[in-house]
Amino acid sequence: MSTSLTSLTDRRPPSAAGGPTAPRRATPAGRSRHTVRERLVASGFLAPSVVLVALFLLAPFVWTVYRSFFGDSRTSPFSWFDNYALFASDPALARSVQNTLLWVVGTVALPFVLGLAIACMTDAGRFSRLVRLCVVLPYALSGSAVAVVWNFMLTTDGAVNQVLTTLGLDSLAQGWLLTWPGNTLVMILANAWQATGVAVILFLVGLQSIPPETLEAGALDGASGWQQFRHIVLPQLRPVSIIVIGMSLVNGLKSFDLIWVLTQGGPGRATETLAVSMYNETFLELRPGAGAAIAVVLTVIVLAASWLYLRRQLDVKGV
């Protein structure tokens, strides 16, 4: 009798005998409910960020665009594109556009070249850490503090002219902040003095991530130092270069604090950039319509320049 019970028990399917059961496949309805639940949870986590961005970025921009089509008084009628026409009729705004272009070129080229050169020279050296500290330290300062330091150096009786006089080079001494375009160029140098630090940091990270085997292979193939730098190092620094140029591009377009502390856009309005002109028109000249138009144009330029640059540099095989 026991033998027959045992045989009956052995003939049971694995699930009835307590063995492993076959996994159940999720039904389409179950998968859809699970997917909807995940999307709701993700939306709940993203909602605060979306609300904050819309509240503090999108809403002010929409209001600025709306305000740019009206005059300067609260009761002024709709003025269409009169505020934007100032770019063609106002010489101060035309000079502001020129200065902005100079700032873009200078603040992109100088930090990139200097940062790459300093990073390569201090990547492996006896006093590399000390040199890096001296270069990176100005980046920790605010733009206003940098402007105060350079104002001490560039005024008519400042440190630069005193050093030139001491060396017998009185003919080179001048008012560095009084004539255009020299005043704009020296302010670009002051900005590069501060901005080169972050470029050095980023390029050092990129250099340390390059596999040494690639350089050794290039040396074994007979490549010189310049050939290794051009054909091995530079291509592998492309992702870092994109970041450095992108940051410098945006910072050059929105430069304000350094210019305002050094010259306040003067003498006259000779050193104004679009960011300074926006502040001057809105708060000093009390022309909020013109200031809003300048803000819209500056925003469009920043977005267009960033999009065009990143669209060209970032691709599937790039970064």
Number of C-alpha atoms within 10 A of each C-alpha: 5 7 8 9 10 10 10 10 12 11 11 11 11 12 10 11 11 9 9 9 10 8 6 6 8 9 8 9 9 11 12 12 11 12 12 12 12 12 12 12 12 11 12 11 11 11 12 11 11 11 12 11 12 13 12 10 11 13 11 12 17 11 11 19 16 15 20 25 20 23 19 21 11 10 8 10 11 13 13 12 12 16 21 19 12 16 19 9 10 11 13 18 21 17 18 23 18 17 22 24 16 19 26 20 16 22 27 22 16 19 25 22 14 18 25 22 14 21 24 17 12 17 18 10 10 9 9 14 13 11 15 18 11 11 21 20 12 20 19 13 12 12 21 16 15 21 22 13 12 22 21 14 17 22 17 17 13 16 15 19 22 16 14 15 14 10 9 10 12 13 9 11 17 16 15 22 22 19 14 14 15 14 21 26 18 15 24 22 17 20 27 23 18 20 28 25 24 21 28 27 17 18 25 21 15 19 19 10 11 14 11 11 9 13 17 13 12 18 14 9 9 11 15 11 11 10 13 18 16 12 12 15 19 16 12 19 19 16 16 19 20 17 15 22 20 17 17 25 22 18 18 22 24 18 22 22 17 22 25 20 17 23 21 18 20 17 14 11 18 22 31 30 31 26 22 24 23 24 20 20 17 19 11 11 12 14 18 25 27 28 28 27 26 27 22 21 15 20 16 12 14 17 12 12 16 17 13 10 15 15 10 10 16 13 9 6 6 12 11
